[in-house]
Amino acid sequence: MVKTTIKNITLSNFRTEIYDLLNEVSQKIAANATRTLNFDMHDNYIIDIQEIENRLNGIALKFRKCEINYYQYFDDLHHDILTGNTWDLPISRQRIFSDGTAKTKQLFEVDDQILYQELINVQFQEFILFIASVIENLVYLAETLVRKVVVHLKGKHPPSIIMQNYIATLALLIKLDYRTNDSISQCLDNHKTFFEKYLPTINSYRNSFIHGYKSRLTVVGSEYMLETPSAPIFPNTLDTRVDGFTQSVLENMSLIIPDFLKAITLTVKTGNFVPA
């Protein structure tokens, strides 16, 4: 007999933060208080309210996908089965995800150890890729609506601006007195512990999943863990349990996203133009 664990999960939406930011940008556009400083470096940095709204909605949707991914597969992860003990097979997980009155029910059931391991490996890759995309889009949003941190010549735009480089470059600009400790730098500093601990592994795994073939998960005794994470996360520690790692990333990002959107909103609101 299959025992199904059932949980109800409320998804994030960030609607208030998105509305407030769009409102401030719309006011600047209506007042003709826009500049082309960032756009002059790359056409993608155009101040277009529909494009900005699309990016904000994309951030929210991708994070919700990460929430669904985590609660469906990593919450209540069965380490014993993943590490070779098949006694509890088959297993079943049902999650009811809600946003207001809207609901979606998702169920998975598995009766094979190898298949369960494959399922977790693939879902972990998806979790990393979507989280990395959320973080990259937050940087892109800031680089559009606030004076650019990572400057470059027209046509010399880097393939992507990762959060680690954005944070490091912003810190240098502040030291050189080219930028001040504004709401964005304060927000990043408030979440410094998370960024320093988790971004190296997120970025390295993201690149590995795009260009490589390894799952980056491995059996260590009776635990299913991250394989060769990046410092300051070290192998074979509690930080590398795949369920604990994904939980920490999800919980921290659920705080970082609204904080970062509020920081951009405040910067736009107090600025005379946009990019602010």
ROMAR-545970 format. One record per residue (C-alpha): residue in one letter; x, y, z. Coordinates in Angstrom, 3 decimals, padded with zeros to 6 digits. Layout:
// residues N
residuo: A	u: X	v: Y	w: Z
...
//
This chain:
// residues 276
residuo: M	u: 000.000	v: 000.000	w: 000.000
residuo: V	u: 001.350	v: 003.416	w: -000.994
residuo: K	u: 001.389	v: 006.049	w: 001.733
residuo: T	u: 000.941	v: 009.545	w: 000.310
residuo: T	u: 002.144	v: 012.618	w: 002.210
residuo: I	u: -000.065	v: 015.630	w: 001.489
residuo: K	u: 000.740	v: 019.295	w: 002.118
residuo: N	u: -000.855	v: 022.635	w: 001.246
residuo: I	u: 001.554	v: 025.344	w: 000.080
residuo: T	u: 000.863	v: 029.043	w: -000.541
residuo: L	u: 002.979	v: 030.362	w: -003.394
residuo: S	u: 004.768	v: 033.712	w: -003.392
residuo: N	u: 003.630	v: 036.420	w: -005.816
residuo: F	u: 005.415	v: 039.722	w: -004.911
residuo: R	u: 002.437	v: 041.609	w: -006.361
residuo: T	u: 002.759	v: 044.547	w: -003.972
residuo: E	u: 006.458	v: 045.055	w: -004.703
residuo: I	u: 005.904	v: 044.700	w: -008.453
residuo: Y	u: 003.001	v: 047.163	w: -008.441
residuo: D	u: 004.949	v: 049.751	w: -006.444
residuo: L	u: 007.975	v: 049.575	w: -008.720
residuo: L	u: 005.925	v: 049.781	w: -011.913
residuo: N	u: 004.035	v: 052.733	w: -010.475
residuo: E	u: 007.221	v: 054.694	w: -009.764
residuo: V	u: 008.684	v: 053.949	w: -013.192
residuo: S	u: 005.400	v: 054.878	w: -014.896
residuo: Q	u: 005.384	v: 058.233	w: -013.128
residuo: K	u: 008.908	v: 058.984	w: -014.345
residuo: I	u: 007.993	v: 058.014	w: -017.904
residuo: A	u: 004.824	v: 060.143	w: -017.790
residuo: A	u: 006.873	v: 063.109	w: -016.569
residuo: N	u: 009.391	v: 062.551	w: -019.398
residuo: A	u: 012.024	v: 062.062	w: -016.691
residuo: T	u: 013.958	v: 059.337	w: -018.504
residuo: R	u: 017.556	v: 059.143	w: -019.694
residuo: T	u: 019.346	v: 056.873	w: -022.143
residuo: L	u: 022.536	v: 056.402	w: -020.111
residuo: N	u: 022.208	v: 052.630	w: -019.805
residuo: F	u: 020.497	v: 052.198	w: -023.162
residuo: D	u: 023.466	v: 053.875	w: -024.842
residuo: M	u: 025.595	v: 050.905	w: -023.736
residuo: H	u: 023.161	v: 048.217	w: -024.880
residuo: D	u: 019.743	v: 048.274	w: -026.545
residuo: N	u: 018.322	v: 045.852	w: -023.973
residuo: Y	u: 018.386	v: 048.539	w: -021.270
residuo: I	u: 015.526	v: 050.505	w: -022.768
residuo: I	u: 013.070	v: 052.109	w: -020.347
residuo: D	u: 009.916	v: 050.433	w: -021.608
residuo: I	u: 007.187	v: 049.796	w: -019.057
residuo: Q	u: 005.922	v: 046.639	w: -020.777
residuo: E	u: 009.388	v: 045.114	w: -020.929
residuo: I	u: 009.977	v: 045.958	w: -017.279
residuo: E	u: 006.637	v: 044.444	w: -016.286
residuo: N	u: 007.422	v: 041.310	w: -018.284
residuo: R	u: 010.758	v: 040.927	w: -016.514
residuo: L	u: 009.186	v: 041.414	w: -013.087
residuo: N	u: 006.493	v: 038.848	w: -013.833
residuo: G	u: 009.154	v: 036.484	w: -015.151
residuo: I	u: 011.087	v: 036.764	w: -011.884
residuo: A	u: 007.967	v: 035.955	w: -009.885
residuo: L	u: 006.958	v: 033.032	w: -012.112
residuo: K	u: 010.414	v: 031.471	w: -012.063
residuo: F	u: 010.615	v: 031.724	w: -008.298
residuo: R	u: 007.191	v: 030.118	w: -007.952
residuo: K	u: 008.491	v: 027.287	w: -010.116
residuo: C	u: 011.367	v: 026.897	w: -007.638
residuo: E	u: 008.858	v: 026.752	w: -004.781
residuo: I	u: 006.828	v: 024.065	w: -006.559
residuo: N	u: 010.019	v: 022.181	w: -007.340
residuo: Y	u: 011.252	v: 022.280	w: -003.752
residuo: Y	u: 008.004	v: 021.360	w: -001.993
residuo: Q	u: 007.145	v: 018.628	w: -004.487
residuo: Y	u: 010.513	v: 016.876	w: -004.512
residuo: F	u: 012.900	v: 018.057	w: -001.781
residuo: D	u: 010.585	v: 018.635	w: 001.137
residuo: D	u: 010.282	v: 015.225	w: 002.818
residuo: L	u: 013.155	v: 013.899	w: 000.700
residuo: H	u: 013.696	v: 010.185	w: 001.329
residuo: H	u: 017.476	v: 009.845	w: 001.823
residuo: D	u: 017.258	v: 006.121	w: 002.638
residuo: I	u: 015.812	v: 005.247	w: -000.754
residuo: L	u: 018.223	v: 007.535	w: -002.590
residuo: T	u: 021.174	v: 005.861	w: -000.876
residuo: G	u: 020.074	v: 002.313	w: -001.642
residuo: N	u: 017.524	v: 001.199	w: 000.968
residuo: T	u: 014.370	v: 000.265	w: -000.946
residuo: W	u: 012.329	v: -000.935	w: 002.025
residuo: D	u: 009.924	v: 002.050	w: 001.959
residuo: L	u: 009.172	v: 001.881	w: -001.758
residuo: P	u: 006.833	v: 002.831	w: -003.297
residuo: I	u: 006.472	v: 006.448	w: -002.069
residuo: S	u: 004.037	v: 009.160	w: -003.061
residuo: R	u: 003.941	v: 012.940	w: -002.593
residuo: Q	u: 000.959	v: 015.209	w: -003.163
residuo: R	u: 001.145	v: 018.989	w: -002.917
residuo: I	u: -001.709	v: 021.465	w: -003.273
residuo: F	u: -000.309	v: 024.849	w: -004.324
residuo: S	u: -002.462	v: 027.937	w: -003.945
residuo: D	u: -002.388	v: 031.605	w: -004.869
residuo: G	u: -005.462	v: 033.303	w: -003.501
residuo: T	u: -008.420	v: 031.250	w: -004.641
residuo: A	u: -006.482	v: 029.552	w: -007.449
residuo: K	u: -005.180	v: 026.061	w: -006.719
residuo: T	u: -003.171	v: 023.399	w: -008.508
residuo: K	u: -002.663	v: 019.855	w: -007.272
residuo: Q	u: 000.487	v: 017.923	w: -008.145
residuo: L	u: 001.263	v: 014.289	w: -007.367
residuo: F	u: 004.170	v: 011.974	w: -007.990
residuo: E	u: 004.576	v: 008.331	w: -007.113
residuo: V	u: 007.686	v: 006.221	w: -007.612
residuo: D	u: 008.381	v: 002.531	w: -006.993
residuo: D	u: 012.013	v: 002.249	w: -008.135
residuo: Q	u: 015.192	v: 003.498	w: -006.431
residuo: I	u: 017.079	v: 004.338	w: -009.634
residuo: L	u: 014.101	v: 006.175	w: -011.093
residuo: Y	u: 013.655	v: 008.165	w: -007.873
residuo: Q	u: 017.324	v: 009.144	w: -007.961
residuo: E	u: 017.040	v: 010.220	w: -011.587
residuo: L	u: 013.942	v: 012.256	w: -010.748
residuo: I	u: 015.688	v: 014.098	w: -007.906
residuo: N	u: 018.789	v: 014.720	w: -010.017
residuo: V	u: 016.770	v: 016.319	w: -012.809
residuo: Q	u: 014.641	v: 018.398	w: -010.438
residuo: F	u: 017.762	v: 019.659	w: -008.673
residuo: Q	u: 019.200	v: 020.809	w: -011.986
residuo: E	u: 015.961	v: 022.611	w: -012.752
residuo: F	u: 015.942	v: 024.241	w: -009.309
residuo: I	u: 019.480	v: 025.573	w: -009.770
residuo: L	u: 018.855	v: 026.857	w: -013.302
residuo: F	u: 015.683	v: 028.697	w: -012.320
residuo: I	u: 017.196	v: 030.203	w: -009.165
residuo: A	u: 020.238	v: 031.354	w: -011.145
residuo: S	u: 017.912	v: 032.928	w: -013.708
residuo: V	u: 015.952	v: 034.745	w: -010.991
residuo: I	u: 019.157	v: 036.202	w: -009.543
residuo: E	u: 020.457	v: 037.201	w: -012.978
residuo: N	u: 017.173	v: 038.931	w: -013.815
residuo: L	u: 017.283	v: 040.888	w: -010.555
residuo: V	u: 020.686	v: 042.221	w: -011.626
residuo: Y	u: 019.362	v: 042.965	w: -015.105
residuo: L	u: 016.465	v: 044.900	w: -013.581
residuo: A	u: 018.801	v: 047.019	w: -011.462
residuo: E	u: 021.097	v: 047.618	w: -014.438
residuo: T	u: 018.076	v: 048.902	w: -016.393
residuo: L	u: 016.387	v: 051.139	w: -013.827
residuo: V	u: 019.417	v: 052.423	w: -011.909
residuo: R	u: 022.669	v: 053.874	w: -013.236
residuo: K	u: 024.708	v: 050.941	w: -014.450
residuo: V	u: 027.279	v: 049.360	w: -012.185
residuo: V	u: 029.003	v: 047.160	w: -014.778
residuo: V	u: 029.814	v: 049.650	w: -017.540
residuo: H	u: 031.006	v: 048.689	w: -021.010
residuo: L	u: 031.318	v: 050.013	w: -024.548
residuo: K	u: 028.459	v: 049.777	w: -027.000
residuo: G	u: 028.475	v: 046.300	w: -028.492
residuo: K	u: 030.789	v: 044.956	w: -025.780
residuo: H	u: 028.085	v: 043.754	w: -023.408
residuo: P	u: 029.214	v: 040.703	w: -021.390
residuo: P	u: 027.207	v: 037.486	w: -021.977
residuo: S	u: 025.735	v: 037.899	w: -018.478
residuo: I	u: 026.350	v: 039.917	w: -015.347
residuo: I	u: 026.298	v: 037.571	w: -012.388
residuo: M	u: 025.356	v: 038.857	w: -008.956
residuo: Q	u: 028.855	v: 038.186	w: -007.587
residuo: N	u: 030.404	v: 040.536	w: -010.154
residuo: Y	u: 027.662	v: 043.112	w: -009.642
residuo: I	u: 028.231	v: 043.150	w: -005.872
residuo: A	u: 032.020	v: 043.288	w: -006.194
residuo: T	u: 031.933	v: 046.088	w: -008.774
residuo: L	u: 029.414	v: 048.125	w: -006.775
residuo: A	u: 031.656	v: 047.824	w: -003.696
residuo: L	u: 034.604	v: 049.186	w: -005.699
residuo: L	u: 032.546	v: 052.097	w: -007.021
residuo: I	u: 031.549	v: 052.990	w: -003.468
residuo: K	u: 035.181	v: 052.877	w: -002.333
residuo: L	u: 036.096	v: 055.204	w: -005.205
residuo: D	u: 033.258	v: 057.569	w: -004.240
residuo: Y	u: 031.602	v: 057.064	w: -007.629
residuo: R	u: 028.557	v: 055.635	w: -005.857
residuo: T	u: 027.132	v: 056.043	w: -002.382
residuo: N	u: 025.779	v: 053.536	w: 000.105
residuo: D	u: 022.239	v: 053.676	w: -001.261
residuo: S	u: 019.251	v: 051.412	w: -000.675
residuo: I	u: 020.513	v: 048.830	w: -003.176
residuo: S	u: 023.960	v: 048.491	w: -001.621
residuo: Q	u: 022.346	v: 048.325	w: 001.826
residuo: C	u: 020.001	v: 045.565	w: 000.647
residuo: L	u: 022.901	v: 043.563	w: -000.759
residuo: D	u: 024.859	v: 044.065	w: 002.434
residuo: N	u: 021.901	v: 042.856	w: 004.515
residuo: H	u: 021.995	v: 039.572	w: 002.594
residuo: K	u: 025.782	v: 039.400	w: 002.328
residuo: T	u: 026.046	v: 036.177	w: 004.341
residuo: F	u: 023.775	v: 034.311	w: 001.938
residuo: F	u: 025.412	v: 035.686	w: -001.195
residuo: E	u: 028.930	v: 034.875	w: -000.043
residuo: K	u: 028.007	v: 031.373	w: 001.060
residuo: Y	u: 025.680	v: 030.193	w: -001.702
residuo: L	u: 026.392	v: 032.157	w: -004.901
residuo: P	u: 029.690	v: 030.377	w: -005.701
residuo: T	u: 027.999	v: 026.960	w: -005.708
residuo: I	u: 024.871	v: 028.194	w: -007.507
residuo: N	u: 026.976	v: 029.776	w: -010.263
residuo: S	u: 029.339	v: 026.828	w: -010.691
residuo: Y	u: 026.453	v: 024.337	w: -010.771
residuo: R	u: 024.517	v: 026.506	w: -013.196
residuo: N	u: 027.455	v: 026.509	w: -015.610
residuo: S	u: 027.970	v: 022.783	w: -015.109
residuo: F	u: 024.338	v: 021.987	w: -015.920
residuo: I	u: 024.329	v: 024.139	w: -019.048
residuo: H	u: 027.631	v: 022.925	w: -020.467
residuo: G	u: 028.161	v: 019.535	w: -018.803
residuo: Y	u: 026.372	v: 016.306	w: -018.033
residuo: K	u: 026.997	v: 015.462	w: -014.353
residuo: S	u: 024.173	v: 015.504	w: -011.808
residuo: R	u: 026.427	v: 017.064	w: -009.124
residuo: L	u: 024.657	v: 014.947	w: -006.483
residuo: T	u: 026.167	v: 011.902	w: -004.805
residuo: V	u: 025.623	v: 009.298	w: -002.098
residuo: V	u: 027.641	v: 009.863	w: 001.083
residuo: G	u: 026.836	v: 007.131	w: 003.610
residuo: S	u: 023.124	v: 007.441	w: 004.307
residuo: E	u: 022.814	v: 010.964	w: 002.861
residuo: Y	u: 022.181	v: 012.332	w: -000.619
residuo: M	u: 024.516	v: 015.310	w: -000.958
residuo: L	u: 025.962	v: 017.935	w: -003.274
residuo: E	u: 029.120	v: 016.786	w: -005.022
residuo: T	u: 032.141	v: 019.149	w: -005.049
residuo: P	u: 030.381	v: 022.367	w: -003.988
residuo: S	u: 032.299	v: 025.632	w: -004.063
residuo: A	u: 033.838	v: 027.165	w: -000.936
residuo: P	u: 032.787	v: 028.293	w: 001.592
residuo: I	u: 030.466	v: 025.269	w: 001.375
residuo: F	u: 032.537	v: 022.151	w: 001.929
residuo: P	u: 031.801	v: 018.548	w: 000.880
residuo: N	u: 030.243	v: 016.035	w: 003.268
residuo: T	u: 028.805	v: 018.636	w: 005.653
residuo: L	u: 025.209	v: 019.365	w: 006.638
residuo: D	u: 025.240	v: 022.304	w: 004.203
residuo: T	u: 025.548	v: 019.851	w: 001.310
residuo: R	u: 022.455	v: 017.756	w: 002.072
residuo: V	u: 020.430	v: 018.423	w: -001.055
residuo: D	u: 017.187	v: 019.031	w: 000.819
residuo: G	u: 018.839	v: 021.401	w: 003.300
residuo: F	u: 020.673	v: 023.269	w: 000.554
residuo: T	u: 017.563	v: 023.833	w: -001.560
residuo: Q	u: 015.577	v: 024.863	w: 001.525
residuo: S	u: 018.155	v: 027.473	w: 002.550
residuo: V	u: 018.342	v: 028.893	w: -000.958
residuo: L	u: 014.553	v: 029.070	w: -001.282
residuo: E	u: 013.991	v: 030.662	w: 002.126
residuo: N	u: 016.678	v: 033.292	w: 001.610
residuo: M	u: 015.571	v: 034.163	w: -001.906
residuo: S	u: 011.997	v: 034.604	w: -000.686
residuo: L	u: 013.342	v: 037.477	w: 001.423
residuo: I	u: 015.893	v: 038.841	w: -001.044
residuo: I	u: 013.476	v: 039.270	w: -003.963
residuo: P	u: 011.029	v: 041.655	w: -002.223
residuo: D	u: 013.869	v: 043.478	w: -000.456
residuo: F	u: 015.726	v: 044.045	w: -003.726
residuo: L	u: 012.586	v: 045.205	w: -005.532
residuo: K	u: 011.855	v: 047.644	w: -002.682
residuo: A	u: 015.427	v: 048.945	w: -002.866
residuo: I	u: 015.117	v: 049.621	w: -006.615
residuo: T	u: 011.708	v: 051.238	w: -006.062
residuo: L	u: 013.106	v: 053.589	w: -003.423
residuo: T	u: 016.056	v: 054.503	w: -005.652
residuo: V	u: 013.729	v: 055.319	w: -008.565
residuo: K	u: 011.323	v: 057.214	w: -006.327
residuo: T	u: 013.996	v: 059.466	w: -004.817
residuo: G	u: 015.800	v: 060.028	w: -008.127
residuo: N	u: 015.092	v: 062.832	w: -010.567
residuo: F	u: 015.280	v: 060.524	w: -013.568
residuo: V	u: 015.193	v: 056.885	w: -014.521
residuo: P	u: 017.748	v: 055.288	w: -014.712
residuo: A	u: 018.028	v: 056.767	w: -011.243
//
